[in-house]
Amino acid sequence: MATLIIMDHNGDTRYDFNTGDAKAVLEAEARVKELTGAGFTATTRNTFGEPTVTRSFDPTAEETLFFPRLVGG
């Protein structure tokens, strides 16, 4: 089981999907493309547990965290 975690102004939303289910993986990949296309940054943890920015869908990642573009001023 893998999870997509989307952070926003309301907190977070989690989408769990079964990595063994081809349809669920395709839906998760489409959600990743939609979110990154909307300006969200995606991160996963590397083998040392450190966050790594990712630009593409990784079906082997346990968790992928998305956070919106930060705007400063």
C-alpha positions as CSV (number, residue, x, y, z in Angstrom):
1,M,0.0,0.0,0.0
2,A,1.3,3.5,-0.9
3,T,0.0,6.9,0.0
4,L,-0.1,10.3,-1.8
5,I,-0.3,13.1,0.8
6,I,-1.5,16.5,-0.5
7,M,-0.9,19.5,1.8
8,D,-3.1,22.6,1.4
9,H,-4.6,25.4,3.4
10,N,-7.1,22.9,4.9
11,G,-4.4,20.6,6.2
12,D,-3.8,17.4,4.3
13,T,-5.6,14.8,2.2
14,R,-4.4,11.3,1.8
15,Y,-5.0,8.9,-1.0
16,D,-4.0,5.3,-0.4
17,F,-3.6,2.9,-3.3
18,N,-2.6,-0.7,-3.8
19,T,0.7,-0.9,-5.8
20,G,-0.4,-4.3,-7.0
21,D,-3.5,-3.0,-8.7
22,A,-2.7,-1.7,-12.2
23,K,-5.8,0.5,-12.3
24,A,-5.1,2.1,-9.0
25,V,-1.5,2.8,-10.0
26,L,-2.6,4.5,-13.2
27,E,-5.1,6.7,-11.2
28,A,-2.3,7.6,-8.8
29,E,0.0,8.5,-11.7
30,A,-2.7,10.7,-13.2
31,R,-3.2,12.4,-9.8
32,V,0.6,13.0,-9.6
33,K,0.7,14.6,-13.1
34,E,-2.3,16.7,-12.2
35,L,-0.8,18.0,-9.0
36,T,2.6,18.7,-10.3
37,G,1.1,20.4,-13.4
38,A,-0.9,22.6,-11.0
39,G,2.4,23.7,-9.4
40,F,2.7,21.4,-6.4
41,T,6.1,20.1,-5.4
42,A,6.4,16.3,-4.9
43,T,8.8,14.7,-2.5
44,T,9.7,11.2,-1.5
45,R,12.1,9.8,1.1
46,N,15.4,8.3,-0.2
47,T,17.0,5.2,1.3
48,F,18.5,7.3,4.1
49,G,15.1,8.8,5.1
50,E,15.9,12.2,3.7
51,P,13.3,14.0,1.5
52,T,14.0,14.2,-2.2
53,V,12.2,16.3,-4.7
54,T,10.8,14.1,-7.5
55,R,9.5,15.2,-10.9
56,S,7.9,12.0,-11.9
57,F,5.6,9.3,-10.5
58,D,7.4,6.6,-8.5
59,P,5.1,3.6,-7.9
60,T,7.6,2.1,-5.5
61,A,7.6,5.0,-3.0
62,E,5.7,4.3,0.2
63,E,4.7,8.0,0.6
64,T,4.7,10.9,-1.8
65,L,4.2,14.3,-0.2
66,F,2.8,17.2,-2.2
67,F,2.9,20.8,-1.1
68,P,1.7,23.9,-2.9
69,R,4.0,26.4,-4.4
70,L,5.2,28.8,-1.7
71,V,4.8,32.5,-2.4
72,G,6.9,35.0,-0.6
73,G,6.9,38.7,-0.6
